[in-house]
Amino acid sequence: GLRDLHGLAPGEDPTTDLMFGRIVEEDRPEMSSRFRRHLQEAGPFSCVYRMTDSRGRLRRVIFVAQSESVADEVKRLTGFVVDITEPLRDSARAAVAASSEHRAAIEQAKGALMLCFGSDEDAAFDLLRAYSSHHNLKLVVVAERIVAGLSDPAFSRQEPVQSLLDIVAGVRVQGSS
């Protein structure tokens, strides 16, 4: 992986100059300081930094290493580099998708509260948040259960406010089980 990231030919050694040449310029001072420190003090360390790979793509990598000493003098660094670019991107995509899903449920629940209680958006959100806190449930759980209850025939009432109150009471019961 290190050879591919840095564009090394088989048998070519990864030199400090070659590795630093690939580190993003803004990250070089910190990385230089860390490497100098670990060349003076033996022991394990790790660091995350940005680099440009041999194809010119920006990558995020973690370097996990050990400073090895002989006669109390660090002689070499050994370790490995792991490209964490894709896992970070996957995590970011998942977080954005989850956030979008949660936001939709929260917005729908706020809309229902605003309509039933004649409140503004801030007051509706405050109601959700207070209920969530009081019953020790995540806000998104309360919102999702309210939204699910809105389409559940079991909560169909002549009076919409009563419907919503019954849904909210059901959220509490579901949350305690």
N, C-alpha and C positions, 0 to 999 in steps of 0.2 A: 503494500500500500504506500509506504513512504517513497519508494522508487517511482511509482506511477504518479503520485501527487507532485513530486519534484522534477519529473521528467529525467530520471537517472537511467543511464544505460546499464545493462547487466555488468556487475563487477565494479561499477563506479561508486565510490564512497560518498555518502552525504556529508559534505563539509559544512562548517558553521557559516561560512560566507554564502554558500548556496542556499542554505535554509533561511538565513536572514534576508537574502535577496528576494525571497518569495513572500516574506511577512509584509502585510499591509503597512505602509509607512507610518500611519498613526499609532500602530501597535509596537513598532520597533523599539522606542525608548524603554517602555515597560518590560518588554521581553529581553532586551539587552541587559537591563538591570537585574532581572531574575536570573538569567544565565550566568552573569558574573558572580552573583551571590552563590549560586549552586556550584560554581567552579571553585569556590573557596571553602564551602561547607559541605561535607559529605552527608548524604541522606536522600530519602525519597522526596519527590515533588511532582506536581502536575500543574499545567497551565493551559488555558484556552486562549486561542488567538485566531485572527483572520489572516488568510494568505491567498495568494493567487497561484492556482495550480499551473502545470506545464501547458495547459490549453488556454490559459488566460481567464479562467473562471474563478470567481470569488468563492472561497471555501472557509468553513469554520472548523477548526481542528482542536483536538486536545492532545497534549504531549504529556505522557506519563513516563517518568524517568527516575533514575537513581544516579546520584553522584558517587563515584567510587574512588576511594582514596587508598594510597599506599604510603606507609610511613607518615600519616597525617597530612598528606598532600593529595588533593583531588587530581586524578590522572585522566579520567574519562567520564563521560555521561553515557549511560545505556538506557534504552527504553523503547517506547513505540509511540507512533502517531496514529490517531484514529480520526478519520473524517466524520464529523458529526453534523455536517450540513443538512443532509436529507432528513435524519431524525428530528432535527430542530424545525425544519420546514413542515414536516408531517405534524409535529406537535402544534405549531402555530396554526396550520390549517384546521386541525381538530378543535383548537380553542376558539377560533373564529366561527366555525360552524356551530359549536355548542353555544357560543354567545348569541349567535343569530337565532337559534332555536329558542333559547331562554328568553331573549328579548321579545320574540313574537308572543309567547305565552303571557309574559308580564304585561305587555301592551294590551292584549285582549282582556286580561283580567282587570286592568285599570279602566278600560273602556266600559266594561260591564258595571263596575263600581260607580263610575262617573254617571252612567245612564240611570242606574237604579237609585242612587242617593243624591243626584243632582250636584255632585261635587266637581271641583276642578281636578286637573291631572295630578298636581302635587298632593292634594288631599287624598286622592285615590291611592297614590303610591304610599303615602304615610299609613293609610289603613292596612295595605298589604304588609308593609314592613312591621307595623305594630303587631298584627296578627301572627306573622311569622316568628317574631321575637317572643311573644307571649306564650306561644305553643311549642317553641323550640323546634321549628321546622324551617328548612331553607325556603327563602322567598320564592324561588322558582317552583318548588314543590307545591306551595300554596297556590301560586298562579296556575300551574298546570292542572291541579285538581279543580279549581274554579272553572277553567275553560272546559275541561272534560264534563263537569256537571252541567254546564250550559246546554250541552246537546244530549244529555241523558234524560229520557222520558220520565224517569222516576222523580225528577225534580221539577217537572212541568206543573206550574201553578197558574191560577187566574191572575194573581198579583205578582209581578216580576220581583218586587222587593222581597216577598216571602220566599220565592224561588231561590234567590241569591242567598238569603239568610239560611235556608235549608242546606244549600250547597256548602256554605262556609261551615255550618255545624258538622256536615259530613266530612269536611277536610280535617277537622279536629279529631273526629272518631278514627278516621283512617290513619292519621298521624300518630295516634297513641298505640296502635296495634303493632 
